[in-house]
Amino acid sequence: MANISPARRAAFQILMAVERGSAHADDLLRAPTVSSLSDADRNLTTALVMGVLRWQLRLDHQVKGLLRKPGAKLDTEVLIALRIGTFQLQHMDRIPAHAAIDESVELARQAGHHYASRMVNSVLRKLAAAGSTEFPKETAGELAMEWAHPAWMVERWAKFYGIEAARMICRYGQSQPAQSVRVKEAAVEEEFAQAGIVLDPGELLAAARIVVSGDIAATAAFLEGRVRLQDEGSQLVAELAGGYPKQKVEKILDACAAPGGKTLILAERNPGARIVACERSPQRLAALRNRLAAFGARIECRLADASALEEESEFDLVLADVPCSGTGTLGRNPEIRHRLALEDFPRQAERQEGIFEAALRAVRPGGCVVYSTCSLEPEENEDVVASVLKRTPNSKVIPVLNRLVQLRSAGVLTESGAERLRQCLTPEGYLRLMPGAFRGDGFFIAMVERTS
């Protein structure tokens, strides 16, 4: 009887929980059961979980073709064991085939599927003998199989943005995104250098750095909150919001604030302003309060549904970074592709419109609402803005280009970053960051001024 390594056992348990919809992979990968593993086992656990989730659609296709009855429905434990084994055989060259096969067979057996474990052994041995599989990748449907994305999703991107953009999005969705940090002090960079952390300059922002190698999370600067991990696109959203309003910025609303990275940038850029940071989840609110505690009474963390805010003309600036489908973050959150359905978009858009309308009521005349998502879908982006503006005549779109020019002049954007971002402006004056165009997630950003 083969032993099961701690890494494969942990990966199996996490993938079972994700498959049943009871938890999210990123939360489970930070749980004590994983943190207590050795560095090597923790890294392998993460690689297996994220790799299986990224390639799941293609893994299932390959397995199905080798079953005696291709249409047979497999028990969840057997299916997960097959996915883990197939992923190792197809995508992890350094793992011996016998280890991938034997431990996958044992995962199925110890889960109570003694008979099916023989089938797992047979299928995986056939896969090992066959080697890697190549798929055509010219049409949207072929791209979907090659890069393991839902066909309906890829077909939409090809329709909206073209086949090459769809290819770029899919390729990004199969890679581990770069870690970006926000660095405000040169002394921190020196600390990192002494700790063996290697950084590249950010692609867009002067304060951003991209982690090339090393464990940022183990450094004193990170543990003490002097530097934080934050996608460069996420940083950019807050920088665009940072200081737009025509009048003095005295009061800011962050309508959907958790986990608080953008709130911190708003506080940094507006040191004299009071900030109301809203979050409707009590658990996320508690984490937000803890993260923003150093600002004291200057930041009010409020348990509130942003779509039900009653304030009118109270704020100089509102950031509405709304909940969304997250299709711009599939590299970071691969399981989204398995949970999302086309009918989810209208439901998301209804809530997004409610938050955006509440934000426009809450901002003072002359003030600005920055609306943003990490979605690639027009229903959550341009369509939401157009729908709300149609019902809100006392508002107008402010071209994001205007703000890019200001940020470049202030040294917030790098010269090359500002130029590259100009290429990401839409005809309506919005900004769309496509996954793969930069070393970060996809975002949509619109700026709207309340006129009266």
C-alpha positions in Angstrom: 0.0 0.0 0.0 1.5 3.4 -1.1 1.8 6.2 1.4 0.2 9.5 0.6 2.4 12.6 1.0 1.1 15.4 3.3 1.0 17.7 0.3 -1.2 15.5 -1.9 -3.5 14.7 1.0 -3.9 18.4 1.8 -4.5 19.2 -1.9 -7.1 16.4 -2.1 -9.0 17.8 0.9 -8.9 21.4 -0.4 -10.1 20.4 -3.8 -12.9 18.3 -2.3 -14.1 21.4 -0.3 -13.9 23.6 -3.4 -15.8 21.1 -5.5 -18.5 20.9 -2.9 -18.7 24.7 -2.9 -18.1 25.0 0.9 -14.9 27.1 0.7 -12.6 29.1 -1.5 -9.1 27.8 -2.4 -7.2 30.9 -1.4 -8.7 30.8 2.1 -8.0 27.1 2.5 -4.5 27.5 1.3 -3.9 29.9 4.2 -5.5 27.6 6.8 -3.4 26.3 9.7 -3.4 22.8 8.3 -1.5 24.0 5.3 0.7 26.6 7.2 1.9 23.8 9.5 3.4 21.8 6.5 7.0 22.0 5.6 8.0 24.6 3.0 8.3 21.9 0.3 4.9 20.3 1.1 3.2 23.7 1.4 4.6 24.7 -2.0 3.5 21.4 -3.6 0.0 21.7 -2.1 -0.4 25.2 -3.6 0.9 24.1 -6.9 -1.5 21.1 -7.0 -4.6 23.0 -5.9 -4.1 26.0 -8.2 -2.9 23.8 -11.1 -5.8 21.5 -11.0 -8.3 24.4 -10.7 -6.7 26.1 -13.7 -6.5 23.1 -15.9 -9.6 21.2 -14.6 -11.7 21.5 -17.8 -8.9 20.1 -19.9 -8.0 17.4 -17.3 -11.6 16.2 -17.3 -11.7 16.1 -21.1 -8.6 13.9 -21.2 -9.8 11.6 -18.5 -13.2 11.2 -20.1 -11.7 10.0 -23.3 -10.0 7.1 -21.5 -13.0 5.8 -19.6 -14.7 2.6 -20.8 -18.0 4.6 -20.6 -17.0 8.2 -21.4 -20.4 9.5 -20.2 -20.1 7.8 -16.8 -20.5 10.0 -13.8 -17.7 9.6 -11.4 -17.8 9.9 -7.6 -16.3 13.2 -6.5 -13.4 11.6 -4.6 -12.5 9.5 -7.6 -12.7 12.5 -9.9 -10.5 14.6 -7.7 -7.9 11.8 -7.5 -7.9 11.5 -11.3 -7.5 15.3 -11.7 -4.5 15.4 -9.2 -2.8 12.5 -11.0 -3.5 13.8 -14.5 -2.3 17.3 -13.7 1.0 15.9 -12.3 1.5 13.7 -15.4 0.7 16.5 -17.9 2.1 19.6 -16.2 4.7 18.7 -13.6 7.8 17.2 -15.3 9.8 16.9 -12.1 7.4 14.5 -10.4 8.0 10.8 -11.2 5.1 9.2 -13.0 5.0 6.4 -10.5 4.5 8.8 -7.6 1.7 10.7 -9.3 -0.1 7.4 -10.2 0.4 5.4 -7.0 -0.6 8.2 -4.7 -3.6 9.1 -6.8 -4.7 5.5 -6.7 -4.2 5.5 -2.9 -6.3 8.7 -2.5 -9.2 7.0 -4.2 -8.7 3.8 -2.2 -8.5 5.5 1.2 -11.6 7.6 0.3 -13.5 4.3 0.2 -13.5 3.6 -3.5 -11.5 0.3 -3.6 -13.0 -0.9 -6.9 -12.6 2.5 -8.7 -9.0 2.8 -7.6 -8.2 0.1 -10.2 -9.8 2.3 -12.8 -7.8 5.3 -11.6 -4.6 3.3 -12.0 -5.6 2.2 -15.5 -6.5 5.7 -16.8 -3.4 7.3 -15.4 -1.1 4.7 -16.8 -2.6 5.2 -20.2 -2.1 9.0 -19.9 1.5 8.5 -18.8 2.2 6.3 -21.8 0.5 8.7 -24.2 2.5 11.7 -23.1 1.3 15.3 -23.5 -1.7 16.2 -25.7 -1.8 19.1 -28.2 -5.0 20.8 -29.1 -5.7 23.1 -32.0 -6.0 26.7 -30.9 -7.3 29.0 -33.6 -11.0 29.4 -32.9 -12.5 30.6 -29.6 -13.8 27.0 -28.9 -10.3 25.6 -29.6 -8.7 28.2 -27.4 -11.1 27.3 -24.6 -10.0 23.7 -24.6 -6.3 24.5 -25.1 -6.3 26.9 -22.1 -9.0 25.2 -20.0 -11.6 27.9 -19.9 -15.4 27.6 -20.4 -16.1 27.9 -24.1 -19.0 30.4 -23.6 -16.5 32.7 -21.7 -13.8 32.6 -24.4 -16.4 33.1 -27.2 -17.6 36.3 -25.5 -14.1 37.7 -25.1 -13.3 36.9 -28.7 -16.6 38.7 -29.7 -15.9 41.8 -27.6 -12.2 42.2 -27.9 -11.0 40.0 -30.7 -9.4 36.5 -30.9 -5.9 37.7 -30.0 -7.1 39.4 -26.9 -9.0 36.3 -25.9 -5.8 34.3 -26.4 -3.9 36.7 -24.1 -6.6 36.6 -21.4 -6.7 32.8 -21.5 -2.9 32.5 -21.3 -2.9 34.9 -18.3 -5.6 32.8 -16.6 -3.2 29.8 -16.6 -0.3 31.5 -15.0 0.5 32.5 -11.4 0.2 36.3 -11.3 3.2 38.4 -10.3 3.3 39.6 -6.7 3.2 43.3 -6.5 4.0 45.5 -3.5 3.6 49.1 -2.7 6.8 50.6 -1.4 6.9 54.2 0.0 10.3 54.3 1.5 13.8 53.6 0.1 14.8 52.1 3.4 12.3 49.3 2.9 13.9 48.4 -0.4 17.2 48.2 1.4 15.7 45.9 4.0 14.4 43.7 1.2 17.8 43.6 -0.5 19.4 42.5 2.8 16.8 39.8 3.2 17.5 38.5 -0.3 14.2 39.8 -1.9 14.7 40.7 -5.5 12.3 43.4 -6.9 11.6 44.8 -10.4 10.2 48.3 -10.9 6.4 48.4 -11.3 5.0 48.6 -14.8 2.7 51.6 -14.1 3.3 53.2 -10.7 6.4 54.8 -9.2 5.5 53.3 -5.8 4.9 49.8 -7.1 7.5 47.0 -7.2 7.1 43.4 -8.6 8.6 40.6 -6.6 11.0 38.6 -8.7 12.1 36.2 -5.9 12.1 35.9 -2.1 9.4 35.6 0.5 8.0 39.1 1.2 5.5 37.7 3.8 8.4 36.7 6.0 10.0 40.1 6.2 9.7 42.5 9.2 8.5 45.3 6.8 5.5 43.2 5.7 4.7 41.8 9.2 4.8 45.4 10.6 2.6 46.8 7.8 5.2 49.0 6.3 4.8 47.4 3.0 1.8 45.5 1.6 1.0 43.1 -1.2 -1.4 44.6 -3.7 -1.9 44.1 -7.4 -0.6 47.0 -9.4 -4.0 47.5 -11.1 -5.7 47.6 -7.7 -3.2 50.3 -6.6 -4.0 52.2 -9.8 -7.7 52.3 -9.1 -7.1 54.0 -5.8 -4.5 56.4 -7.3 -7.0 57.5 -9.9 -9.5 58.2 -7.2 -6.9 59.8 -5.0 -7.4 63.5 -5.5 -9.7 64.3 -8.3 -12.5 66.5 -6.8 -12.4 70.2 -7.7 -12.9 71.3 -4.1 -10.8 70.5 -1.1 -11.1 66.8 -0.2 -12.4 66.7 3.3 -14.6 63.6 3.3 -14.2 60.4 1.3 -16.5 57.4 1.0 -15.0 54.0 0.2 -18.3 52.2 -0.6 -17.0 48.6 -0.7 -13.8 48.9 1.2 -12.6 45.4 2.3 -9.9 44.2 2.4 -8.7 47.9 2.7 -5.8 48.2 0.4 -7.4 51.0 -1.7 -8.6 52.7 1.5 -5.0 52.9 2.7 -4.0 54.6 -0.5 -6.9 57.1 -0.3 -5.8 57.9 3.3 -2.2 58.4 2.1 -3.1 60.7 -0.7 -5.6 62.8 1.3 -3.9 63.1 4.8 -6.4 65.7 6.0 -9.6 63.9 4.9 -12.0 61.8 7.0 -12.9 58.5 5.4 -16.0 56.3 5.8 -15.1 52.7 4.8 -18.2 50.5 4.3 -18.4 46.7 4.3 -21.5 44.6 4.6 -19.9 41.4 5.8 -19.2 41.4 9.6 -16.2 39.1 9.2 -14.6 41.2 6.5 -15.5 44.4 8.5 -13.6 43.0 11.5 -10.5 42.4 9.4 -10.9 45.8 7.8 -11.0 47.5 11.2 -7.9 45.7 12.3 -6.0 46.7 9.1 -7.0 50.4 9.4 -6.7 50.7 13.2 -3.6 52.8 13.0 -5.7 55.7 11.5 -7.9 55.9 14.6 -11.0 58.0 14.3 -9.9 59.4 11.0 -11.3 56.3 9.3 -14.8 55.1 10.3 -15.3 51.5 9.4 -19.0 51.0 9.0 -21.1 47.8 8.7 -23.3 48.9 5.7 -24.7 47.8 2.4 -23.4 50.3 0.0 -26.5 50.2 -2.2 -28.6 51.3 0.8 -26.6 54.3 1.9 -28.8 57.3 2.9 -26.2 60.1 2.7 -26.9 62.8 0.2 -24.2 65.3 -1.0 -22.0 64.3 2.0 -18.7 63.4 0.3 -16.2 65.1 -1.9 -15.0 61.7 -3.4 -16.6 58.3 -3.5 -14.8 55.1 -4.6 -17.2 52.4 -5.7 -15.0 49.3 -6.3 -18.0 47.1 -6.6 -18.4 43.3 -6.1 -18.3 41.6 -9.5 -17.8 38.4 -11.3 -14.0 38.7 -11.1 -13.3 37.5 -14.6 -10.2 39.8 -14.7 -8.7 37.7 -11.9 -8.8 34.1 -13.2 -5.1 33.7 -12.8 -5.3 34.5 -9.2 -8.8 32.9 -8.6 -9.1 30.1 -11.1 -12.1 28.5 -9.5 -14.3 31.4 -10.6 -14.4 29.9 -14.1 -16.1 26.8 -12.7 -18.7 28.6 -10.6 -19.7 31.5 -12.9 -22.7 31.2 -15.2 -24.0 33.6 -17.9 -27.1 34.3 -15.9 -25.0 35.7 -13.1 -24.2 38.9 -15.0 -27.7 40.5 -14.8 -27.8 39.8 -11.1 -24.4 41.3 -10.5 -25.3 44.3 -12.7 -28.5 45.0 -10.7 -26.5 45.3 -7.4 -23.7 47.3 -9.1 -26.2 49.8 -10.4 -27.6 50.2 -6.9 -24.2 50.9 -5.4 -23.3 53.3 -8.2 -26.6 55.2 -7.9 -26.1 55.5 -4.1 -22.6 56.7 -4.6 -23.8 59.5 -7.0 -26.3 60.6 -4.4 -23.7 60.6 -1.7 -21.2 62.8 -3.5 -21.4 66.6 -3.5 -21.8 68.6 -6.7 -18.4 69.0 -8.2 -17.2 65.8 -6.6 -16.3 62.5 -8.3 -17.4 58.9 -8.2 -14.8 56.4 -9.3 -16.6 53.2 -10.4 -14.4 50.1 -10.8 -14.6 46.3 -11.2 -12.1 43.5 -11.8 -14.5 42.1 -14.5 -14.0 41.9 -18.2 -17.8 41.8 -18.9 -19.6 44.7 -20.5 -22.7 44.0 -18.5 -20.8 44.9 -15.3 -18.9 47.8 -16.8 -19.9 50.0 -19.7 -23.5 48.9 -19.5 -23.8 49.7 -15.7 -22.3 53.2 -16.2 -24.6 53.9 -19.2 -27.7 52.7 -17.4 -27.0 54.7 -14.3 -26.1 57.9 -16.2 -29.3 57.6 -18.2 -31.2 57.8 -14.9 -28.9 60.5 -13.4 -28.9 63.5 -15.6 -26.9 65.6 -13.1 -23.7 63.7 -13.8 -21.1 63.4 -16.6 -18.2 61.2 -17.5 -14.8 62.5 -16.8 -12.3 61.0 -19.3 -9.8 59.0 -17.4 -7.1 60.5 -19.7 -7.4 63.7 -17.7 -6.5 62.0 -14.5 -3.6 60.0 -16.2 -2.1 63.3 -17.2 -2.3 64.6 -13.6 -0.8 61.5 -12.2 2.1 61.5 -14.7 2.8 65.2 -13.8 2.8 64.4 -10.1 5.2 61.5 -10.6 2.7 58.9 -9.4 2.7 57.2 -12.9 5.9 56.3 -14.6 6.4 57.8 -18.0 6.2 54.5 -19.8 3.2 53.5 -17.6 1.3 56.6 -18.5 2.0 56.0 -22.2 0.9 52.3 -22.0 -2.3 53.2 -20.1 -3.3 55.6 -22.9 -3.6 52.6 -25.1 -6.1 51.1 -22.7 -8.6 53.9 -22.9 -12.0 53.1 -24.4 -13.9 55.3 -26.8 -16.2 56.4 -23.9 -13.3 57.7 -21.9 -13.0 54.7 -19.5 -9.9 52.6 -18.7 -9.7 48.9 -19.3 -6.7 46.8 -18.2 -6.7 43.5 -19.9 -5.2 40.5 -18.1 -1.9 39.7 -19.9 -1.3 43.2 -21.2 0.4 43.9 -17.9 1.7 41.6 -15.1 -1.5 41.9 -13.1 -5.2 41.5 -13.0 -7.8 43.0 -15.3 -9.8 46.1 -14.2 -12.4 48.5 -15.5 -12.4 52.1 -14.3 -14.8 54.9 -15.0 -14.8 58.4 -13.4 -18.1 60.3 -13.2 -18.6 63.9 -11.8 -21.8 65.0 -10.2 -22.7 68.4 -11.8 -25.5 69.6 -9.5 
